[in-house]
Amino acid sequence: MLNQKYWAAAEEKLKAALEKEPYMSQALVALSSLYYREGRYSESLELTKRAISLDTYDGEANYYYGLANRALGDMTEAKAAFSIASFSTSVRTAAYEQLGELCALENNWEKTVHYAKKSLEYNDKNLKARQLLMLAFRKMNQTAKAKEQIDKVLADLPLYHPARFEQCCLEKGVLKGDLDEFVSLVHNELPFEVYMEIASWYESIGCVAEALALYHCAGDYPISLYHTAYLLAHTAGLDAASETEMALKAANSHSPEMIFPFRAEDLTILKWAEEKTGDWKPRYYQALIYWANQQNEKAKELMEGCEPEGFAPFYLSRALMKEGDAKLQDILKAEKIEASWRVGVALLNYYTAASDWKKVVEVGKKYHKKYPANYYLGLKYAKGLCEVGQYNVCISLLKQLRVLPNEGAYAGRAVYRAANLYQAMDKLVQGKYADVLKSVEASKDWRENLGVGKPYDELVDDRLENYLSAKAYAAKGEKAKAEELYQKVADKLMNPQHFSSANLLSALAMKEVGMGKKADEWVASWSKQFAGNKAAEWCEAIYRGDRQKAEDMLKSRKEQTDTTPWEYSFRDANFDLMLRLSGVLTNAQ
């Protein structure tokens, strides 16, 4: 989970492990690494202390102990920890690099070179260590050696911007106007993030001139302006009160639109800016960082203290941290400021979660009219229409949408299929069997405009379609056609590793074609083969006629189990349809 960046789930599992075994060193170190990443340095430190109490020479525990101490300002403890960590091969190159950075922070360039070279002995591709060498040689005026390191990197990585920056510093100096050539080759979508990333590294090792030059390259990006103001105000020897004020004013005057800070190290600067100016924006940016780093309660608390005018994304963001009516009120505040398509999606998500389908239709109609080409809104509106029984309107809408094909884009197909099959079920109850067959046939259409193509025939689970058709033919007296379709349903057993609620149809079809004993044995096997599977338990209850048990089980059906990206995620696309069909079959008896 850590490797796949499922941070919240990873924290939950690691905490559970430590509840069972408080001194499980692997869990202690893993959780400390997670807390360090999230800027929870004191908590990270306490966990590493516990791990080190078990094994003084635990390399990874010492490494994260060193990182936490460095972040908290205890450089002596950090040095000691990195020194011990360097004995461990798993973190040796990183530990030596950290020692080199601590020496750079003290302007001890000879020691910086020493540790950078030690780091490169164990990992010749450590670019940060190579960058330390470039910097240290430049600071010691050993131009040829600095150029050698720069050329070595740029020969393989000509667009490695930290090396290009050092090249400009070496050839032209660190003044703002000397970086035009460096800036000229930064062409990605977020150039300011390139400057921020490099600048934050120089700032962390005390190279203020380099950091200020890079923050200047980021232009009017507010986070870089806050860093500029902070450095100007806190660097000894700089008399720059007016420049500090100007930078803070420029940062606060910039629109927060599309500004998404995420680095935990920015929190100190933003807290200072908030105290200095009293403006809501530094507080909002802090909340975004806490939110990005799984500290939702802190983020919510910071946002609760703000009520900015004219910025809808603030209220949409805060709404995502709330529940119930408080959530809705923030979405409505955003709507008053700007009724954007994102506000429409937020409202539709809220009413969908509450199963308030009439409101989904009302809001969906309003926003679909305003943004007819937006298929996110269109699909959610279509879902609402389907749930309130406006099947023809739903189907007509889905035929007009153009869903961009993408991985997992099954929502449009699912709603289209459901609308047709729900309609077929209604017609079955009404005794309009020809219409049942017509709707079932329509449900089999994999429309190109809905964003997903049809899989191979053997991968398509069409048991529900065939079962409904069999029911219609049986009611019409066409027993041969009905029996043929029942047999298809009985014979078609999909992936045996995962339970599908359509298995219930196969069992019922077996009974229709005289295979009742086989059906009973198969259903009985589900409790063992799919132990703990709620869908299997519900289907067994329906099969055995235990309606009360089935109804009781539905109370917890909204609960979801998270799956990690490397697991095969099986979604039961038939369950809602099966739920509706079970009611139809019960009423027909």
Steps between C-alpha positions, in 0.01 A plus 500: 500500500786739573658428162167563328448825696191379684610707798186494715448125457870437567486701823192308615665162438829601663320630808305176521826305484649710781194451717566128487879533531613847621867419437474362148800684352394473133164662577663768717741600225237486225257717698777744591586536130135572426476761776821664381360525148187665639697755704413337834859517616448468876285190456755354259775566754321317781449191286865487395607535864299191581654310207853604601434387858472149354810525282737794534650426158178461303598685182156607376383599849808719545455650156145613571604606850758721332250642252250581775765667716626703206146619423455593868830689508715264710799470267725332758263207545444488124874467433537223753204310356618529140847384603354182652266455203798509261604155630184354342522424129130570444531870591877557480508719190204708624653537848832626362315742276311636804827543688631691201197728505545567873861596435386732218262660747809586710695622192749220562562429133794263547284272713216539251726367225615216724149374576370556147782283365427235764137501388601457136725205586188300579272651235667672210157613373410700812426835334458688827849395607633604160323833542673545837835456328415760236397746770794433733762528224341824380498643851869409538575664161615167357339578165650214300380239748154654517480504120610137488208396723253712303615363165483143633132540584397704196664252264239245603219736610523820295175633649581424863419850621691500833821435307408764243443748783842424645647546152346849478621584851849385412520687171296814570437528871188474712347841431140507376581630155758229436247216482330576168674212327404262782135609488486473119498117506240446771193427288276264697142567607595620850836677463464668838507156665842434344630819656329428832646151523856613433467814713369310802810279492734801500296662775525183709882514492525872569582624148277807516626680188439196280156440654394864452613495138294188431194630681530811282489272193161371618355847435176587677434148629381585855679220685835609354422859601430391859835318505671809361346718770594253772864477388531877469361543851704224668841517337762679707664792324208572268325830554198436283192598698339677204574209264355258756183707518475518122540123462232430762264750340554348155441146632177596676370695201544203266190293429505157668348353183697189396747536790552162665791494748585157640847511657498459878808722526293795375285497814744699714524775240124518446434509875740792528331677207159452661619649829673782318211606278180353643389414147285189443703367208808374693255324733322343203831385349596339832168316499568368150839367611355328807223359282750367245690338787209312658448743788140577420395622843773765506405602147135527595581700813703751298229536239229545761672823599454651153200631308651654185282675246505424132701176498279195444779233508557581869146393591509198270822387667363553850183314407704190424615498863147513640193279522127551494336841482825683576644352182198609298512854635859546385415367152210745482732784604727406213201494266403856598848616404534300179267231369784313327477143374709394800234639732242305304698178541538566874125550541419191296748294703343625824143415398607167347670400826174586680296305238293815448433421135240771448759762593754325277259539207421861589863605535614281211248655262611850599873439459470280191314783329781738593784258412353262238842373385616407850450125526587487869182696570311313231576156642399599852179656366430181303548292815240711677254465212547124507438481875174698482369283218535745210661230290426636154631846591809339652567286193446796266747709702763226498472469123594869470797503738858464378706333773875519458633142494723435800602217726207395716249717310212259562250738663320594177464140387381397848224763514393427141474128572320559830244737345409246233488207741299689764257587222487133399418402859217755513359367174523145637284598796255672264479189283639677192731218399586625150621825658707297749686334213546833324653666807724201574629507143571874529696442822750286309611796287852617592471853366824654381414844638492372860876464536553125523521225240345157513726223638524155343165319511624246754583785741155656485267386776162501327319266740262770620402590144442135408311430823258789441449389140433145620237631743332693219498204261368272774216745571422510127477122496812452285646235728768373259659848470468553873667167583782572253574831672471351850756240394737773381472672837552174686805409296672838508712517815736796497837540678489244786748702707251781558137481594247675278143559612395372157594155632159509664346503153705196396374313807138600432537405134635157600177441689298603194673237284475215751842536665365593844727266695812637329377853568447424872848352534661791317323762711598313816864518395501881485528545877829311498643606165412867548510527879425852619366614162182696576369475144530121513318489834222724366459288186482182707232657718296596194543153348375336820210744532630665818388854413542634855868405511554651154334827606703519820823455305420794270538742791880477476533475122634856465815407688798472265826314531802680357721315258859580422607560139688173467200295610243377250204723576176311431189711476162332499331699222182290531411546866267802472330333206467174692354689794231648277433166328459319832218740583339443160516122541358517852204712386439261210466199732 
